[in-house]
Amino acid sequence: MSDPVQMLYIPQTMVNWPWPREINPHYKEISAESNAWFHSFKAFSERSQLAFDKCDFGWYFCLQSPSSIWL
């Protein structure tokens, strides 16, 4: 007997997002600096670091903290 196929459905939570989205204009500079700082710790193996870098946490933070909210 084979196992039934299991599906995981992730809801589209941003479909009805009421506020405009913008990214911090300093994203590239800040992300490069923070990535270099984090890499300096050598906390991960090379393979794990590549996987971690795919997350692009700098982009996430710059999206949720655009510079206009600090003005």
N, CA, C, O and CB atoms as a CASP TS submission, in Angstrom:
PFRMAT TS
TARGET T0000
AUTHOR 0000-0000-0000
METHOD Language model
MODEL 1
PARENT N/A
ATOM      1  N   MET     1       0.847  -1.171   0.000  1.00  0.00           N
ATOM      2  CA  MET     1       0.000   0.000   0.000  1.00  0.00           C
ATOM      3  C   MET     1       0.894   1.236   0.000  1.00  0.00           C
ATOM      4  O   MET     1       1.802   1.345   0.824  1.00  0.00           O
ATOM      5  CB  MET     1      -0.965  -0.003   1.220  1.00  0.00           C
ATOM      6  N   SER     2       0.647   2.150  -0.904  1.00  0.00           N
ATOM      7  CA  SER     2       1.471   3.363  -0.967  1.00  0.00           C
ATOM      8  C   SER     2       0.891   4.442  -0.052  1.00  0.00           C
ATOM      9  O   SER     2      -0.305   4.470   0.238  1.00  0.00           O
ATOM     10  CB  SER     2       1.566   3.888  -2.426  1.00  0.00           C
ATOM     11  N   ASP     3       1.775   5.314   0.386  1.00  0.00           N
ATOM     12  CA  ASP     3       1.345   6.421   1.245  1.00  0.00           C
ATOM     13  C   ASP     3       0.578   7.449   0.419  1.00  0.00           C
ATOM     14  O   ASP     3       0.928   7.695  -0.735  1.00  0.00           O
ATOM     15  CB  ASP     3       2.564   7.086   1.942  1.00  0.00           C
ATOM     16  N   PRO     4      -0.449   8.044   0.987  1.00  0.00           N
ATOM     17  CA  PRO     4      -1.182   9.082   0.252  1.00  0.00           C
ATOM     18  C   PRO     4      -0.303  10.324   0.070  1.00  0.00           C
ATOM     19  O   PRO     4       0.543  10.628   0.911  1.00  0.00           O
ATOM     20  CB  PRO     4      -2.496   9.453   0.996  1.00  0.00           C
ATOM     21  N   VAL     5      -0.513  11.011  -1.005  1.00  0.00           N
ATOM     22  CA  VAL     5       0.236  12.240  -1.269  1.00  0.00           C
ATOM     23  C   VAL     5      -0.229  13.307  -0.289  1.00  0.00           C
ATOM     24  O   VAL     5      -1.428  13.532  -0.117  1.00  0.00           O
ATOM     25  CB  VAL     5       0.047  12.717  -2.748  1.00  0.00           C
ATOM     26  N   GLN     6       0.735  13.960   0.351  1.00  0.00           N
ATOM     27  CA  GLN     6       0.387  15.027   1.293  1.00  0.00           C
ATOM     28  C   GLN     6       0.765  16.366   0.682  1.00  0.00           C
ATOM     29  O   GLN     6       1.855  16.521   0.131  1.00  0.00           O
ATOM     30  CB  GLN     6       1.100  14.826   2.666  1.00  0.00           C
ATOM     31  N   MET     7      -0.116  17.306   0.780  1.00  0.00           N
ATOM     32  CA  MET     7       0.129  18.643   0.239  1.00  0.00           C
ATOM     33  C   MET     7       0.087  19.662   1.370  1.00  0.00           C
ATOM     34  O   MET     7      -0.709  19.548   2.302  1.00  0.00           O
ATOM     35  CB  MET     7      -0.911  18.999  -0.859  1.00  0.00           C
ATOM     36  N   LEU     8       0.939  20.633   1.270  1.00  0.00           N
ATOM     37  CA  LEU     8       0.960  21.733   2.221  1.00  0.00           C
ATOM     38  C   LEU     8       0.598  22.998   1.456  1.00  0.00           C
ATOM     39  O   LEU     8       1.309  23.391   0.530  1.00  0.00           O
ATOM     40  CB  LEU     8       2.360  21.865   2.928  1.00  0.00           C
ATOM     41  N   TYR     9      -0.468  23.617   1.825  1.00  0.00           N
ATOM     42  CA  TYR     9      -0.904  24.848   1.177  1.00  0.00           C
ATOM     43  C   TYR     9      -0.538  26.039   2.052  1.00  0.00           C
ATOM     44  O   TYR     9      -0.934  26.118   3.215  1.00  0.00           O
ATOM     45  CB  TYR     9      -2.425  24.820   0.902  1.00  0.00           C
ATOM     46  N   ILE    10       0.211  26.947   1.483  1.00  0.00           N
ATOM     47  CA  ILE    10       0.613  28.148   2.203  1.00  0.00           C
ATOM     48  C   ILE    10      -0.314  29.282   1.773  1.00  0.00           C
ATOM     49  O   ILE    10      -0.414  29.573   0.582  1.00  0.00           O
ATOM     50  CB  ILE    10       2.117  28.505   1.930  1.00  0.00           C
ATOM     51  N   PRO    11      -0.984  29.919   2.711  1.00  0.00           N
ATOM     52  CA  PRO    11      -1.921  30.979   2.338  1.00  0.00           C
ATOM     53  C   PRO    11      -1.190  32.196   1.761  1.00  0.00           C
ATOM     54  O   PRO    11      -0.050  32.482   2.127  1.00  0.00           O
ATOM     55  CB  PRO    11      -2.758  31.396   3.554  1.00  0.00           C
ATOM     56  N   GLN    12      -1.855  32.890   0.872  1.00  0.00           N
ATOM     57  CA  GLN    12      -1.304  34.099   0.272  1.00  0.00           C
ATOM     58  C   GLN    12      -1.675  35.284   1.170  1.00  0.00           C
ATOM     59  O   GLN    12      -2.656  35.985   0.926  1.00  0.00           O
ATOM     60  CB  GLN    12      -1.838  34.305  -1.197  1.00  0.00           C
ATOM     61  N   THR    13      -0.877  35.484   2.198  1.00  0.00           N
ATOM     62  CA  THR    13      -1.203  36.481   3.215  1.00  0.00           C
ATOM     63  C   THR    13      -1.054  37.915   2.724  1.00  0.00           C
ATOM     64  O   THR    13      -1.602  38.831   3.338  1.00  0.00           O
ATOM     65  CB  THR    13      -0.335  36.277   4.416  1.00  0.00           C
ATOM     66  N   MET    14      -0.324  38.132   1.631  1.00  0.00           N
ATOM     67  CA  MET    14      -0.088  39.495   1.150  1.00  0.00           C
ATOM     68  C   MET    14      -1.067  39.927   0.058  1.00  0.00           C
ATOM     69  O   MET    14      -0.962  41.048  -0.440  1.00  0.00           O
ATOM     70  CB  MET    14       1.322  39.611   0.631  1.00  0.00           C
ATOM     71  N   VAL    15      -2.009  39.075  -0.324  1.00  0.00           N
ATOM     72  CA  VAL    15      -2.925  39.380  -1.419  1.00  0.00           C
ATOM     73  C   VAL    15      -3.719  40.658  -1.155  1.00  0.00           C
ATOM     74  O   VAL    15      -3.864  41.490  -2.050  1.00  0.00           O
ATOM     75  CB  VAL    15      -3.878  38.215  -1.644  1.00  0.00           C
ATOM     76  N   ASN    16      -4.221  40.816   0.034  1.00  0.00           N
ATOM     77  CA  ASN    16      -5.047  41.982   0.362  1.00  0.00           C
ATOM     78  C   ASN    16      -4.320  42.978   1.265  1.00  0.00           C
ATOM     79  O   ASN    16      -4.958  43.679   2.050  1.00  0.00           O
ATOM     80  CB  ASN    16      -6.333  41.531   1.035  1.00  0.00           C
ATOM     81  N   TRP    17      -3.006  43.045   1.161  1.00  0.00           N
ATOM     82  CA  TRP    17      -2.211  43.959   1.981  1.00  0.00           C
ATOM     83  C   TRP    17      -2.626  45.394   1.667  1.00  0.00           C
ATOM     84  O   TRP    17      -2.514  45.810   0.514  1.00  0.00           O
ATOM     85  CB  TRP    17      -0.683  43.755   1.730  1.00  0.00           C
ATOM     86  N   PRO    18      -3.096  46.160   2.637  1.00  0.00           N
ATOM     87  CA  PRO    18      -3.668  47.475   2.352  1.00  0.00           C
ATOM     88  C   PRO    18      -2.663  48.620   2.178  1.00  0.00           C
ATOM     89  O   PRO    18      -3.042  49.684   1.688  1.00  0.00           O
ATOM     90  CB  PRO    18      -4.593  47.829   3.436  1.00  0.00           C
ATOM     91  N   TRP    19      -1.416  48.440   2.558  1.00  0.00           N
ATOM     92  CA  TRP    19      -0.449  49.525   2.497  1.00  0.00           C
ATOM     93  C   TRP    19       0.510  49.355   1.329  1.00  0.00           C
ATOM     94  O   TRP    19       0.827  48.229   0.944  1.00  0.00           O
ATOM     95  CB  TRP    19       0.326  49.610   3.797  1.00  0.00           C
ATOM     96  N   PRO    20       0.973  50.461   0.766  1.00  0.00           N
ATOM     97  CA  PRO    20       1.926  50.348  -0.352  1.00  0.00           C
ATOM     98  C   PRO    20       3.250  49.751   0.141  1.00  0.00           C
ATOM     99  O   PRO    20       3.680  50.009   1.265  1.00  0.00           O
ATOM    100  CB  PRO    20       2.173  51.743  -1.009  1.00  0.00           C
ATOM    101  N   ARG    21       3.871  48.967  -0.702  1.00  0.00           N
ATOM    102  CA  ARG    21       5.165  48.370  -0.354  1.00  0.00           C
ATOM    103  C   ARG    21       6.276  49.154  -1.016  1.00  0.00           C
ATOM    104  O   ARG    21       6.178  49.520  -2.187  1.00  0.00           O
ATOM    105  CB  ARG    21       5.227  46.882  -0.776  1.00  0.00           C
ATOM    106  N   GLU    22       7.317  49.408  -0.278  1.00  0.00           N
ATOM    107  CA  GLU    22       8.500  50.047  -0.834  1.00  0.00           C
ATOM    108  C   GLU    22       9.707  49.492  -0.100  1.00  0.00           C
ATOM    109  O   GLU    22       9.612  49.046   1.044  1.00  0.00           O
ATOM    110  CB  GLU    22       8.425  51.607  -0.714  1.00  0.00           C
ATOM    111  N   ILE    23      10.818  49.528  -0.767  1.00  0.00           N
ATOM    112  CA  ILE    23      12.038  49.009  -0.167  1.00  0.00           C
ATOM    113  C   ILE    23      12.962  50.178   0.150  1.00  0.00           C
ATOM    114  O   ILE    23      12.994  51.174  -0.572  1.00  0.00           O
ATOM    115  CB  ILE    23      12.734  47.983  -1.109  1.00  0.00           C
ATOM    116  N   ASN    24      13.697  50.045   1.215  1.00  0.00           N
ATOM    117  CA  ASN    24      14.641  51.068   1.621  1.00  0.00           C
ATOM    118  C   ASN    24      15.638  51.311   0.484  1.00  0.00           C
ATOM    119  O   ASN    24      16.213  50.354  -0.034  1.00  0.00           O
ATOM    120  CB  ASN    24      15.374  50.656   2.926  1.00  0.00           C
ATOM    121  N   PRO    25      15.852  52.553   0.089  1.00  0.00           N
ATOM    122  CA  PRO    25      16.759  52.841  -1.032  1.00  0.00           C
ATOM    123  C   PRO    25      18.219  52.484  -0.740  1.00  0.00           C
ATOM    124  O   PRO    25      19.033  52.438  -1.662  1.00  0.00           O
ATOM    125  CB  PRO    25      16.669  54.305  -1.392  1.00  0.00           C
ATOM    126  N   HIS    26      18.555  52.237   0.496  1.00  0.00           N
ATOM    127  CA  HIS    26      19.934  51.891   0.872  1.00  0.00           C
ATOM    128  C   HIS    26      20.142  50.381   0.942  1.00  0.00           C
ATOM    129  O   HIS    26      21.159  49.912   1.454  1.00  0.00           O
ATOM    130  CB  HIS    26      20.288  52.523   2.221  1.00  0.00           C
ATOM    131  N   TYR    27      19.173  49.621   0.424  1.00  0.00           N
ATOM    132  CA  TYR    27      19.192  48.160   0.538  1.00  0.00           C
ATOM    133  C   TYR    27      20.509  47.536   0.096  1.00  0.00           C
ATOM    134  O   TYR    27      21.110  46.782   0.862  1.00  0.00           O
ATOM    135  CB  TYR    27      18.073  47.576  -0.272  1.00  0.00           C
ATOM    136  N   LYS    28      20.973  47.825  -1.113  1.00  0.00           N
ATOM    137  CA  LYS    28      22.164  47.153  -1.644  1.00  0.00           C
ATOM    138  C   LYS    28      23.389  47.416  -0.783  1.00  0.00           C
ATOM    139  O   LYS    28      24.142  46.493  -0.471  1.00  0.00           O
ATOM    140  CB  LYS    28      22.434  47.606  -3.072  1.00  0.00           C
ATOM    141  N   GLU    29      23.588  48.655  -0.404  1.00  0.00           N
ATOM    142  CA  GLU    29      24.750  49.017   0.418  1.00  0.00           C
ATOM    143  C   GLU    29      24.680  48.373   1.803  1.00  0.00           C
ATOM    144  O   GLU    29      25.650  47.771   2.264  1.00  0.00           O
ATOM    145  CB  GLU    29      24.848  50.543   0.557  1.00  0.00           C
ATOM    146  N   ILE    30      23.548  48.501   2.452  1.00  0.00           N
ATOM    147  CA  ILE    30      23.382  47.966   3.801  1.00  0.00           C
ATOM    148  C   ILE    30      23.465  46.439   3.793  1.00  0.00           C
ATOM    149  O   ILE    30      24.094  45.844   4.668  1.00  0.00           O
ATOM    150  CB  ILE    30      22.039  48.423   4.398  1.00  0.00           C
ATOM    151  N   SER    31      22.836  45.814   2.814  1.00  0.00           N
ATOM    152  CA  SER    31      22.848  44.365   2.732  1.00  0.00           C
ATOM    153  C   SER    31      24.265  43.839   2.516  1.00  0.00           C
ATOM    154  O   SER    31      24.659  42.853   3.139  1.00  0.00           O
ATOM    155  CB  SER    31      21.932  43.891   1.609  1.00  0.00           C
ATOM    156  N   ALA    32      25.027  44.482   1.645  1.00  0.00           N
ATOM    157  CA  ALA    32      26.410  44.053   1.393  1.00  0.00           C
ATOM    158  C   ALA    32      27.260  44.179   2.657  1.00  0.00           C
ATOM    159  O   ALA    32      28.050  43.289   2.972  1.00  0.00           O
ATOM    160  CB  ALA    32      27.033  44.886   0.253  1.00  0.00           C
ATOM    161  N   GLU    33      27.096  45.282   3.372  1.00  0.00           N
ATOM    162  CA  GLU    33      27.870  45.487   4.599  1.00  0.00           C
ATOM    163  C   GLU    33      27.492  44.484   5.686  1.00  0.00           C
ATOM    164  O   GLU    33      28.366  43.941   6.361  1.00  0.00           O
ATOM    165  CB  GLU    33      27.667  46.905   5.114  1.00  0.00           C
ATOM    166  N   SER    34      26.209  44.241   5.855  1.00  0.00           N
ATOM    167  CA  SER    34      25.796  43.312   6.902  1.00  0.00           C
ATOM    168  C   SER    34      26.172  41.872   6.540  1.00  0.00           C
ATOM    169  O   SER    34      26.526  41.085   7.418  1.00  0.00           O
ATOM    170  CB  SER    34      24.282  43.421   7.143  1.00  0.00           C
ATOM    171  N   ASN    35      26.096  41.524   5.248  1.00  0.00           N
ATOM    172  CA  ASN    35      26.525  40.190   4.829  1.00  0.00           C
ATOM    173  C   ASN    35      28.017  39.990   5.069  1.00  0.00           C
ATOM    174  O   ASN    35      28.428  38.931   5.545  1.00  0.00           O
ATOM    175  CB  ASN    35      26.198  39.964   3.352  1.00  0.00           C
ATOM    176  N   ALA    36      28.830  40.986   4.746  1.00  0.00           N
ATOM    177  CA  ALA    36      30.274  40.889   4.978  1.00  0.00           C
ATOM    178  C   ALA    36      30.556  40.737   6.469  1.00  0.00           C
ATOM    179  O   ALA    36      31.407  39.938   6.859  1.00  0.00           O
ATOM    180  CB  ALA    36      31.007  42.133   4.414  1.00  0.00           C
ATOM    181  N   TRP    37      29.856  41.490   7.298  1.00  0.00           N
ATOM    182  CA  TRP    37      30.036  41.396   8.746  1.00  0.00           C
ATOM    183  C   TRP    37      29.680  40.002   9.236  1.00  0.00           C
ATOM    184  O   TRP    37      30.416  39.407  10.023  1.00  0.00           O
ATOM    185  CB  TRP    37      29.180  42.448   9.469  1.00  0.00           C
ATOM    186  N   PHE    38      28.539  39.476   8.765  1.00  0.00           N
ATOM    187  CA  PHE    38      28.117  38.152   9.216  1.00  0.00           C
ATOM    188  C   PHE    38      29.080  37.071   8.746  1.00  0.00           C
ATOM    189  O   PHE    38      29.391  36.146   9.497  1.00  0.00           O
ATOM    190  CB  PHE    38      26.709  37.846   8.718  1.00  0.00           C
ATOM    191  N   HIS    39      29.553  37.181   7.504  1.00  0.00           N
ATOM    192  CA  HIS    39      30.496  36.189   6.972  1.00  0.00           C
ATOM    193  C   HIS    39      31.795  36.170   7.769  1.00  0.00           C
ATOM    194  O   HIS    39      32.454  35.133   7.855  1.00  0.00           O
ATOM    195  CB  HIS    39      30.795  36.477   5.499  1.00  0.00           C
ATOM    196  N   SER    40      32.164  37.298   8.349  1.00  0.00           N
ATOM    197  CA  SER    40      33.423  37.375   9.095  1.00  0.00           C
ATOM    198  C   SER    40      33.429  36.453  10.321  1.00  0.00           C
ATOM    199  O   SER    40      34.498  36.107  10.823  1.00  0.00           O
ATOM    200  CB  SER    40      33.678  38.815   9.534  1.00  0.00           C
ATOM    201  N   PHE    41      32.274  36.059  10.798  1.00  0.00           N
ATOM    202  CA  PHE    41      32.203  35.160  11.953  1.00  0.00           C
ATOM    203  C   PHE    41      32.518  33.711  11.600  1.00  0.00           C
ATOM    204  O   PHE    41      32.887  32.914  12.463  1.00  0.00           O
ATOM    205  CB  PHE    41      30.832  35.236  12.575  1.00  0.00           C
ATOM    206  N   LYS    42      32.365  33.378  10.298  1.00  0.00           N
ATOM    207  CA  LYS    42      32.585  31.993   9.848  1.00  0.00           C
ATOM    208  C   LYS    42      31.792  30.999  10.698  1.00  0.00           C
ATOM    209  O   LYS    42      32.323  29.989  11.159  1.00  0.00           O
ATOM    210  CB  LYS    42      34.086  31.645   9.900  1.00  0.00           C
ATOM    211  N   ALA    43      30.516  31.307  10.892  1.00  0.00           N
ATOM    212  CA  ALA    43      29.644  30.503  11.748  1.00  0.00           C
ATOM    213  C   ALA    43      29.152  29.234  11.066  1.00  0.00           C
ATOM    214  O   ALA    43      28.765  28.282  11.745  1.00  0.00           O
ATOM    215  CB  ALA    43      28.461  31.324  12.190  1.00  0.00           C
ATOM    216  N   PHE    44      29.159  29.202   9.736  1.00  0.00           N
ATOM    217  CA  PHE    44      28.615  28.070   8.989  1.00  0.00           C
ATOM    218  C   PHE    44      29.668  27.431   8.106  1.00  0.00           C
ATOM    219  O   PHE    44      30.695  28.033   7.793  1.00  0.00           O
ATOM    220  CB  PHE    44      27.433  28.511   8.145  1.00  0.00           C
ATOM    221  N   SER    45      29.390  26.191   7.711  1.00  0.00           N
ATOM    222  CA  SER    45      30.202  25.560   6.671  1.00  0.00           C
ATOM    223  C   SER    45      29.891  26.298   5.368  1.00  0.00           C
ATOM    224  O   SER    45      28.933  27.068   5.305  1.00  0.00           O
ATOM    225  CB  SER    45      29.905  23.998   6.549  1.00  0.00           C
ATOM    226  N   GLU    46      30.689  26.069   4.339  1.00  0.00           N
ATOM    227  CA  GLU    46      30.466  26.763   3.074  1.00  0.00           C
ATOM    228  C   GLU    46      29.076  26.448   2.508  1.00  0.00           C
ATOM    229  O   GLU    46      28.379  27.338   2.019  1.00  0.00           O
ATOM    230  CB  GLU    46      31.552  26.378   2.057  1.00  0.00           C
ATOM    231  N   ARG    47      28.690  25.194   2.581  1.00  0.00           N
ATOM    232  CA  ARG    47      27.380  24.789   2.068  1.00  0.00           C
ATOM    233  C   ARG    47      26.242  25.432   2.867  1.00  0.00           C
ATOM    234  O   ARG    47      25.268  25.916   2.290  1.00  0.00           O
ATOM    235  CB  ARG    47      27.247  23.263   2.104  1.00  0.00           C
ATOM    236  N   SER    48      26.371  25.434   4.185  1.00  0.00           N
ATOM    237  CA  SER    48      25.345  26.040   5.032  1.00  0.00           C
ATOM    238  C   SER    48      25.275  27.546   4.816  1.00  0.00           C
ATOM    239  O   SER    48      24.190  28.127   4.838  1.00  0.00           O
ATOM    240  CB  SER    48      25.620  25.734   6.504  1.00  0.00           C
ATOM    241  N   GLN    49      26.433  28.183   4.606  1.00  0.00           N
ATOM    242  CA  GLN    49      26.453  29.632   4.370  1.00  0.00           C
ATOM    243  C   GLN    49      25.720  29.972   3.082  1.00  0.00           C
ATOM    244  O   GLN    49      24.978  30.953   3.032  1.00  0.00           O
ATOM    245  CB  GLN    49      27.901  30.153   4.309  1.00  0.00           C
ATOM    246  N   LEU    50      25.921  29.166   2.033  1.00  0.00           N
ATOM    247  CA  LEU    50      25.212  29.405   0.770  1.00  0.00           C
ATOM    248  C   LEU    50      23.699  29.296   0.965  1.00  0.00           C
ATOM    249  O   LEU    50      22.936  30.095   0.421  1.00  0.00           O
ATOM    250  CB  LEU    50      25.680  28.406  -0.308  1.00  0.00           C
ATOM    251  N   ALA    51      23.277  28.306   1.740  1.00  0.00           N
ATOM    252  CA  ALA    51      21.842  28.154   2.015  1.00  0.00           C
ATOM    253  C   ALA    51      21.321  29.347   2.813  1.00  0.00           C
ATOM    254  O   ALA    51      20.237  29.855   2.528  1.00  0.00           O
ATOM    255  CB  ALA    51      21.570  26.838   2.783  1.00  0.00           C
ATOM    256  N   PHE    52      22.081  29.796   3.807  1.00  0.00           N
ATOM    257  CA  PHE    52      21.685  30.933   4.629  1.00  0.00           C
ATOM    258  C   PHE    52      21.576  32.199   3.776  1.00  0.00           C
ATOM    259  O   PHE    52      20.641  32.985   3.930  1.00  0.00           O
ATOM    260  CB  PHE    52      22.690  31.144   5.776  1.00  0.00           C
ATOM    261  N   ASP    53      22.543  32.383   2.877  1.00  0.00           N
ATOM    262  CA  ASP    53      22.552  33.580   2.031  1.00  0.00           C
ATOM    263  C   ASP    53      21.353  33.649   1.093  1.00  0.00           C
ATOM    264  O   ASP    53      20.943  34.738   0.694  1.00  0.00           O
ATOM    265  CB  ASP    53      23.827  33.628   1.221  1.00  0.00           C
ATOM    266  N   LYS    54      20.791  32.503   0.739  1.00  0.00           N
ATOM    267  CA  LYS    54      19.619  32.507  -0.135  1.00  0.00           C
ATOM    268  C   LYS    54      18.416  33.154   0.536  1.00  0.00           C
ATOM    269  O   LYS    54      17.479  33.572  -0.145  1.00  0.00           O
ATOM    270  CB  LYS    54      19.272  31.089  -0.555  1.00  0.00           C
ATOM    271  N   CYS    55      18.430  33.241   1.845  1.00  0.00           N
ATOM    272  CA  CYS    55      17.316  33.848   2.571  1.00  0.00           C
ATOM    273  C   CYS    55      17.254  35.358   2.357  1.00  0.00           C
ATOM    274  O   CYS    55      16.170  35.937   2.427  1.00  0.00           O
ATOM    275  CB  CYS    55      17.430  33.542   4.058  1.00  0.00           C
ATOM    276  N   ASP    56      18.362  35.997   2.104  1.00  0.00           N
ATOM    277  CA  ASP    56      18.440  37.441   1.854  1.00  0.00           C
ATOM    278  C   ASP    56      17.702  38.235   2.931  1.00  0.00           C
ATOM    279  O   ASP    56      16.741  38.951   2.650  1.00  0.00           O
ATOM    280  CB  ASP    56      17.860  37.774   0.472  1.00  0.00           C
ATOM    281  N   PHE    57      18.168  38.093   4.152  1.00  0.00           N
ATOM    282  CA  PHE    57      17.552  38.779   5.279  1.00  0.00           C
ATOM    283  C   PHE    57      17.641  40.298   5.158  1.00  0.00           C
ATOM    284  O   PHE    57      16.782  41.006   5.683  1.00  0.00           O
ATOM    285  CB  PHE    57      18.201  38.333   6.567  1.00  0.00           C
ATOM    286  N   GLY    58      18.665  40.808   4.474  1.00  0.00           N
ATOM    287  CA  GLY    58      18.776  42.247   4.250  1.00  0.00           C
ATOM    288  C   GLY    58      17.606  42.781   3.455  1.00  0.00           C
ATOM    289  O   GLY    58      17.080  43.852   3.755  1.00  0.00           O
ATOM    290  N   TRP    59      17.194  42.032   2.434  1.00  0.00           N
ATOM    291  CA  TRP    59      16.040  42.442   1.629  1.00  0.00           C
ATOM    292  C   TRP    59      14.780  42.459   2.490  1.00  0.00           C
ATOM    293  O   TRP    59      13.984  43.395   2.418  1.00  0.00           O
ATOM    294  CB  TRP    59      15.853  41.496   0.415  1.00  0.00           C
ATOM    295  N   TYR    60      14.606  41.434   3.292  1.00  0.00           N
ATOM    296  CA  TYR    60      13.433  41.364   4.163  1.00  0.00           C
ATOM    297  C   TYR    60      13.377  42.575   5.099  1.00  0.00           C
ATOM    298  O   TYR    60      12.332  43.211   5.231  1.00  0.00           O
ATOM    299  CB  TYR    60      13.450  40.057   4.982  1.00  0.00           C
ATOM    300  N   PHE    61      14.489  42.887   5.737  1.00  0.00           N
ATOM    301  CA  PHE    61      14.486  43.995   6.678  1.00  0.00           C
ATOM    302  C   PHE    61      14.270  45.327   5.964  1.00  0.00           C
ATOM    303  O   PHE    61      13.538  46.186   6.457  1.00  0.00           O
ATOM    304  CB  PHE    61      15.792  44.023   7.461  1.00  0.00           C
ATOM    305  N   CYS    62      14.909  45.502   4.800  1.00  0.00           N
ATOM    306  CA  CYS    62      14.747  46.761   4.069  1.00  0.00           C
ATOM    307  C   CYS    62      13.333  46.920   3.519  1.00  0.00           C
ATOM    308  O   CYS    62      12.868  48.044   3.330  1.00  0.00           O
ATOM    309  CB  CYS    62      15.755  46.840   2.928  1.00  0.00           C
ATOM    310  N   LEU    63      12.649  45.817   3.262  1.00  0.00           N
ATOM    311  CA  LEU    63      11.262  45.902   2.809  1.00  0.00           C
ATOM    312  C   LEU    63      10.349  46.299   3.963  1.00  0.00           C
ATOM    313  O   LEU    63       9.429  47.097   3.785  1.00  0.00           O
ATOM    314  CB  LEU    63      10.806  44.563   2.203  1.00  0.00           C
ATOM    315  N   GLN    64      10.598  45.749   5.131  1.00  0.00           N
ATOM    316  CA  GLN    64       9.720  46.055   6.257  1.00  0.00           C
ATOM    317  C   GLN    64      10.109  47.338   6.974  1.00  0.00           C
ATOM    318  O   GLN    64       9.371  47.791   7.849  1.00  0.00           O
ATOM    319  CB  GLN    64       9.724  44.913   7.234  1.00  0.00           C
ATOM    320  N   SER    65      11.255  47.941   6.631  1.00  0.00           N
ATOM    321  CA  SER    65      11.682  49.181   7.269  1.00  0.00           C
ATOM    322  C   SER    65      12.147  50.195   6.218  1.00  0.00           C
ATOM    323  O   SER    65      13.319  50.571   6.209  1.00  0.00           O
ATOM    324  CB  SER    65      12.808  48.903   8.282  1.00  0.00           C
ATOM    325  N   PRO    66      11.245  50.644   5.333  1.00  0.00           N
ATOM    326  CA  PRO    66      11.656  51.633   4.359  1.00  0.00           C
ATOM    327  C   PRO    66      12.053  52.935   5.046  1.00  0.00           C
ATOM    328  O   PRO    66      11.522  53.273   6.104  1.00  0.00           O
ATOM    329  CB  PRO    66      10.541  51.880   3.351  1.00  0.00           C
ATOM    330  N   SER    67      12.968  53.646   4.451  1.00  0.00           N
ATOM    331  CA  SER    67      13.504  54.860   5.088  1.00  0.00           C
ATOM    332  C   SER    67      12.418  55.901   5.339  1.00  0.00           C
ATOM    333  O   SER    67      12.552  56.720   6.249  1.00  0.00           O
ATOM    334  CB  SER    67      14.605  55.469   4.221  1.00  0.00           C
ATOM    335  N   SER    68      11.348  55.884   4.552  1.00  0.00           N
ATOM    336  CA  SER    68      10.310  56.908   4.713  1.00  0.00           C
ATOM    337  C   SER    68       9.625  56.847   6.075  1.00  0.00           C
ATOM    338  O   SER    68       9.089  57.856   6.532  1.00  0.00           O
ATOM    339  CB  SER    68       9.272  56.764   3.621  1.00  0.00           C
ATOM    340  N   ILE    69       9.629  55.699   6.730  1.00  0.00           N
ATOM    341  CA  ILE    69       8.960  55.640   8.037  1.00  0.00           C
ATOM    342  C   ILE    69       9.785  56.318   9.120  1.00  0.00           C
ATOM    343  O   ILE    69       9.268  56.603  10.200  1.00  0.00           O
ATOM    344  CB  ILE    69       8.687  54.190   8.431  1.00  0.00           C
ATOM    345  N   TRP    70      11.058  56.579   8.850  1.00  0.00           N
ATOM    346  CA  TRP    70      11.919  57.207   9.862  1.00  0.00           C
ATOM    347  C   TRP    70      11.975  58.721   9.684  1.00  0.00           C
ATOM    348  O   TRP    70      12.591  59.412  10.496  1.00  0.00           O
ATOM    349  CB  TRP    70      13.336  56.623   9.795  1.00  0.00           C
ATOM    350  N   LEU    71      11.348  59.245   8.644  1.00  0.00           N
ATOM    351  CA  LEU    71      11.403  60.697   8.399  1.00  0.00           C
ATOM    352  C   LEU    71      10.359  61.432   9.185  1.00  0.00           C
ATOM    353  O   LEU    71      10.267  62.657   9.096  1.00  0.00           O
ATOM    354  CB  LEU    71      11.229  61.002   6.927  1.00  0.00           C
TER
END
